[in-house]
Amino acid sequence: MAQIVSKTGAPVVELGTWVASTGNPAYAALMQEYGDALARGEAITTAEFNAMADAFLTATNQEIIGGPM
């Protein structure tokens, strides 16, 4: 299973928390659209979601390790 980890040892910031802190309506809409799928552990592969995820990982200095089993 994939896991988000901090590159610096800082506490991990969850995607939903980060989206809420940005105040970005496009990110909030993506979370609204894909939140249930994420909770089920489904992979989301749209270009818009991937761009948001990349921005999240960069802004929080985090990375995803592991993968689907």
Buried (B, 14 or more C-beta within 10 A) or exposed (E): EEEBEEEEEEEEBEBBEBBEEBEBEEBBEBBEEBEEEBEEEEEBEEEBBEEBBEBBBEEBEBEEEEEEE
